[in-house]
Amino acid sequence: MFTGIIETTGIVESITKNKNNLDLIISSSISSELKIDESLSHNGVCLTITKCNKKNHSVTVIKESLKKSNFSRLEVGSLVNLERSMKMGGRIDGHLVQGHVDDTAECIEKLDEKNSWIYRFRFSTKFLNYLIEKGSICINGVSLTCFDIKKNTFSVAIIPHTYNKTNFNLIERGDFVNLEFDLVGKYISKMIKR
């Protein structure tokens, strides 16, 4: 379980296709503190550490994660947002995030608001019931508040701290991001359908 508060970023050092999976090696400032079998959010996707040393760590991305995330678009040199799992008993500064990405969304607009940024994303209408005005959304692992929700688009505002600390500063129109919709909203939607 995560909170959507990004700890640092990592750089993809290598990508190796292994049958239906991708094996990634990522270097980061926290790689030396990681342990094998630890869960780590990479752009919002919960992945298990398979190897680690002082400079980098390895993870495997399976077919299901590749289908629902932007990982098939990663390249060597790509920057990924990293967050270690939350500790029980601590503050939850973002919102409850599982690291189970639901889908991707396309950035259709990026507005520079002079020291803040507005991003607009297009997403699949099958997830519309999971969004509410001023509700939580997780984009590339970042806990955010969505607004201006339309049939298949929504916006988020990014402050300078988040812009500079995450890979949001690299997201441009036409880029795809990972989405995880609010856990509580998904459960409520399922109960209503029953």
N, C-alpha and C positions, 0 to 999 in steps of 0.2 A: 504494500500500500504506500502511496506517495501523496504529496500535498500540492504538487505543481509549482513549487518554488525551486527554480533551477539553481543548482549549486555551482556549476562551472560548465564549460564546453569542452569537447574533445575533438580531435582531428582524426578522420579516417585515414589510417596509414596503409591498409591493404584490404582488398576485397577478393575473396576466393570462392568460386562457385563449387559447391560440394553436393552433387546430385540436385535435389530440389531446394537445397539450403544455400545460404551465404554465410561464410565465416569472415568475420570482420576483426581487424586489429585496430584499436583506437588508442591514441596517446592523449593523456590528460594530466592535469595537476593532482588528481586524486587517485590515479592508477596505482601508485605505490601503497595506498591505504586500503585497497580492495582485497577481498579474499575469494578464492574459488568457491563456487556455489552461491555467492551473494547475488541478490537481485539489484539491478541498476536500471533506471529509466534512461533510455536513449531516444531522444525526440518523442518522448511519451510512451515508448514501447518498453515494457518490462522484459529485460533479457538477463540470462544467467551468466555470470562470469565463469569462463571455462579455463582461462589461463591468465596470469598477471605477473608483472614484475615492476621494477621501479619506474619505468617509463611508459608502459602501455598495458592494455588488457585485451582479452579476446572474448568474443561472443559469437553465438550462432543464431541466425535469423531463419526460422522455419517457413515453409510454404504459406501457412495460414497468415503469419505476420507480414509476409511479403505481399499477399493479396490485399490486405487492408491498410497498409502503410505506404509511406513514400520511400521505403528502403530500396526498392528496385531502381530508384532514380539516384541513389547515392553514388558518388564517385570518390576516388582517392583524393584527399584534400578537403572533402566536405566537412563542414562544422556541424556537430550534433550537440544538442542540449543534454546535460547529464544531471540526474538527481538520485542520491542514495535513498533507500527506503526509510520511511519515517520511524521514529522511536516511539514506542507506547509511553504515554505520560507526558509527552511534549506538546507544544502548541501546534495547532494546525493553521498555518498562516494563509494557505490557499484554500483548497477544498479537497475532499477525499477523491483520490485518483487511483485507479487500479493498475494503470499501465497496460490496459487492454484496449488498444486502439480500435475504434469502430469503423473508420473510413478515412478517406482523404478529402481535402477540399482545395479548390483552386483559388489563388489570390487573383481577384479581378480588379482591385484598386488599392493603391497606396497613396495616402495623402499626407504630405508634410505640413503639420500644423504649427510649425515654428516651436520646436522643443517638445513636441509629442507627435505621434503618428496615428492615423486612422487606417486600418486595413479592412477591406471588404472581401469576404470569401463566398464562393458558390459551393453548395453542398447538395447531396442527394436528398430529394424531397421525402424519402422514406424515413428520414430522421427528424422531420420537422416537429413532431410531437415532443421531442426531447429538449427543445429549446424554449425558453421563456425570456421575455424582456428583463434585462438586468440579472439573468441567471448565469450560472457557471458553465464554462466550456474550457476544455484543455486542448491547446494547440501546440504541437511539437513539444508536449510535456509541460507547457506553461499554463498555469491557472489564470484564467481571464474572465472578464464579465462581458457578455454579448449584449448587443443592442441593435436597434433598427432592423429587426428581423422581418424578412419578407418571405415569400413562398419558398425560395431556395437560396437565399443569401442572408448574411448577417455581418455585422461590423464589430470590431474590438478596437480599443484605444490602448496605445503603448506609451508608457512613460520613458524618459531618457534612461533611467537605470536598467529597465528590462531590455530596452533597445540595444544598449551597449553590452549587457552581460550575457545575452542569448543570441541565437542565430536569427532573430527577427531582423537585425540590421542587414541581412543578406536576402531576405524574402522580397521578391519583386513580382509585379504583375505576371501571371502565367505560371508561377511556381506552385507546387503542390505541398500541402502541409498535412500532418497527422491530426485527426480529431478523436477525442474521447468525450462523449457526452456525459452529462452529470449522472452519476450512479443512482441517486435518489429518483431522478426523473425517469430513468429507465424502469425501475421497479414500479413506480406509480403507474406508468403507461401500461405495463404488463398486467397489473391488477385491474385496471379499468377495462382492458380488452376482455378479461375473463368474465 
